[in-house]
């Protein structure tokens, strides 16, 4: 009698699970999150690793959605809308690469850094050991002076310093504490190219 009851109970449980209980396979809901695919700059030389920062624009308000180390895969974003995309090189300064980029739910938006950024590389032969190498706009007063604006920087020589296309100056801040000196003037940078300064 006990064996009969146990057999019936097992059969009942099996039928319940198969009829849509907790053991039923649930249909997968498609992930419609917006994604951003960043294609890295195809530049010769030593380009530092970088992170991707996405900033959402709502009217005059800017809210950072996140910052992700670049891994080559599409970045899943928490929301759609109008955004800025920034590149943050390791040891360098953040550079904006898009302004008012439309991110749409359920799609992957692709941007190519080779189409938006170039680089400056200083070989530094014969120059003092740097605390940092700084890229500035033309006619900048230089590091440590009033009105100075840094566009990009690196802790040493022979590093691709990523910048938007344009004209720049390059300053050396010596590690020995001496005053900063300008080491390159009127450096013109094109997207997808490296301007190498050989001292």
N, C-alpha and C positions, 0 to 999 in steps of 0.2 A: 504493500500500500504506500509506504513512504517513497519507494523508488518510483512509483507511478506519478505521485504528486511532483517530485523533483523534475521528472522528465517533462511534464506539462509546463512547469514554470520556465524551464530552459527554452522550450518552443515558443512560449509567449514573449519572452524577452527578445528572442531572435526576430520574431515578426514585428515587434514594436520598433526596433532599431532599423530594420529594413524598410519600414513604412515612413521614414522621415524623422526619426528621433535624433538624438545627439550624434549618432554615428553616420548620418546622412552627409553626402558630399555637397557642400554649399557652392553655388556658382561664383566664379571670381569676378569681382567688380573691376572694370577697366580703370587704370590709374590715369586720370586726366590732368595731373599736375603739369604746369608749364615747366619746360626744361631749357637750359642754356648750354649750348655747345661752343666752347672756346677753342679755336685752332691756334696753336702756339706760334710765336714768331720763328720763321725759318731763317735764322741768321747764323753766319759763321762765327766761331769763337765761343767764348764762355758767357752764356746767358744764364743768369741766376734763376733758381726756382722761384715760383711766384704763387700768390694766392689770387683768387677772383672775389671781388667785393661787389655786391649788387645793392643798389640804393633805390628804393621806390619813391616816386615823385607824386604827391597829391597836392595840387595847388602850389603854394609856397613852402610846403612841408616836405622834408626829405627824411625817410626812415630806412635805416640799413636792414635789409632782409637777412643778410648773413655774409660770411666770408669763408671761402672754401679753398683749401690747398688744391692746386691744379693737379689732376690725376689723369687727364686725357678723356674722361668719360663725361657725358652730359650731366649737368648739375640740376638736381630736382629743386625747384623753387617753391616756397610756401604759398605764393600768390601771384596773380597776373597783374598787368597794368603797365604804366609808363615808368621806365627805370633808367638809371645810369649804371654803367659797368666800369669798374676800376680794376687795374692790375696793381698788385702790391709785391714788388720784387723783394726777395730776402735781402736784408741789409740796406734796402733802398727806400724810396718814397713812393706813395701811391700815385698812379697816373690814371686820369680818366680817359677811357677809350671810346665811350659812346655817350651821347646826350639824348635823352628822350627816346630811348629804344622801347618799342612796343612788345611786351611779352604777353602771349595769348595762351589761354588754357587749352590743354590737349595738344599743343604743338611744341616742337623744338626749334628754338631760334639760334642760328649759328652766326658767330662773328669771327673774322680772321684778324689776328693781331698783326700779321705781315702787311695787311692793307691799311693799318691804322697807326703803327708804331715803327720807328727806326731806332738806331742806337748810336751812342758815342763810346769809343774805346780808346783809352790813353795807355800807351805802352810804358811811358815813364822812365825810359832809359836816361840816367844821369840826373834824375830829379831826387829831392829828399824823400825819405820814407813818409808816406802819407798817414795822417790820422783819418782823413777822408778826402775823396775827390768829389767836387760839387759842380753840377751843371746849373747854369743860371740863364735868365734872359739876357739879351744884348744890353750893354751899358748898366749892368747891375753893379752896385757898389762893392759887392763881395762879402763873403762870410764874416760875421762879427761887426758889420757896419750897419748903420741905420738905413732902412729901406731895402735890405737884402731879401731876395726871394729865391729859394732853392727849388729847382724843378726836379732834379734827380741827384742821387749821390751813391757812392760806393766806398767801401772801406779800404780799397787797394786799387792797383793798376790792373790792366788787361782784363777788365770786366765790361761786358756790354751793358751800358747804362741806358735803359729803355726810356724814350721820350717821344712825344708827338712830332710830326714833321715841322720844321721851322729852323730858325737861326739861334744859336746859343753861344755862350762863353763857358769856359771850363776853368775852375779854380782849384788850387791845391792848398789844403790845410795841413801843414807839416806836423808830424808826430812830435817834433822837438819843441812845440809851443810857439814857434815863430809865426809872424803874421801871414795870413793867407796871401797867395800870389796868383795872379791870372796866368794860366799857362797856354790857353788857346782862345782866339777871338774869331768871331764871325764864322762859327762852325755850322755849316748847313746840313741838315738831316732830312733824308727822304724816307718815306715809308718802305719797309722791307729791305733797308740797306744799313750797313754799319759805316759810320765815318770814323776811320782810325786816325789818331793823331800820334805820330811817331816823333818823340823828342830825342 
